Each structure stands twice: as structure tokens, then as C-alpha cells.
């Protein structure tokens, strides 16, 4: 019996990258999974490949009516929602001076407003089912300050606060809300900002998996698997005492520093 047997999960931004790997992991553990994304062709193709327990729904996380449509459809067909993974995100890399109002708001709308609307949208269904698990996918950029990501980093800091405040309100209904913070550096998101780097934004998930299996992609593949494994733990009944917390998967990046010249054992 899988760790998510008989659970229904929505994973946003699931057409590729981290969201797709999380969706695959949940399916292997017995969940029925909604792959929700604005990338209709990629998302629908991946859902077909993943089998009958996966389905694709078009979702623009910035709009409450889009959330309402998805939640209603899933409730009608699958009875409700047990798990929400708020993974959809956009990145903007620029200096403070070169970040426009529009650039900043784009990050806030997708990375912070989107999870807020998602939590609002699924809370009633989770209450009716006796509880649930919500995971906001954050970033190490939301744990420390960093130059060049003022819009993105600010939105990820905000998503952490959203999770903690939501956990305080929803705990009475046995709904857990946590933040999972992977190491920054998703190639699907960052490549467009670096001249000469391959644009991976429209690479199908299956092809991306082959890239990650190559020696050059081994580290990225390992990171994605570790993130998906933590998401699985937080979505499962194994984490019933975990809520309102940050769970960091960054290979020790934010743990501290190694000072050259001092003993290292």
C-alpha cells in the first residue's frame, strides 16, 4: 500500500520540472494527481503518459475563478482534495534599480498571491474530508538576502509567512501547511537570464528527464528527487505533527559557511 493511497493531490506548475517530478512521485505512492498548469499542451501530454490516475487541468494561479473551476471539477469527479502542492512560480533576475513595478508584481502574483488563492480554494474541501496537507514550494532565496533576485526573493519570503499564518488558522481543521525550500537554481527557470544557456522552458518533461539522467545532469536529478521525497513526507500521514514550518533541501547551503584557514577535521 502506497504512502498516499486514496489521496487526491493538486500539484501546480506540474507540466515540467519540480512539479512534474513531485506528481510522478505521488502517483507511485497511490495518489490520484491533478497536474495543474498554464502550459496546456505539455501538461496534458504528461498526464496522458502518467496514466489513468493522473489528469491535467488548466490553472492560472493568479485568478480565483481559475482555482474555483479546478477545485469544482476535481471535487465532482474525485470527491475532494487532500493535498495541495503550491509549486507554480516565476523567476526574475535583475538588480533593484532594473526591476520594474511590473516585474515585481509578476513575481508576487504567481509566487505569493497564487498560493494564497490556492489555500483559500481548497480549505473547504479539506475540512469536509477531515483534514489535509498543503505545501508551499519556497526557495533558499526566501531564507536569506541575495542580490539580483529582489522580486523573486521577496515573494518567496512572503510565501513562508503565508504558510505559517495559514497553519495557525487551519490547524483546528487538521489541515497542515508547511514550506519546502529547495536550493535555488532550477534550470527551467534560470536559463533565460544567462546568455548562451539553453532555453529549457518548453522542453517536454520526458526529454528533460533524459537530460537529467546524463552525467552532466546527475546533480540536478538528485536535487529534484530529494525535493520530491520531502514533498511526499509532508503530504503523507507520516508528518501529522509538522505544520507551520520550513523544510530545507539544499545540501547544507544555508547551514553556515566554511572559513578557509580554520580546522576542518
Order of alpha helices (4+ residues) and beta strands (2+ residues): beta-alpha-beta-alpha-beta-alpha-beta-alpha-alpha-beta-alpha-beta-alpha-alpha-alpha-beta
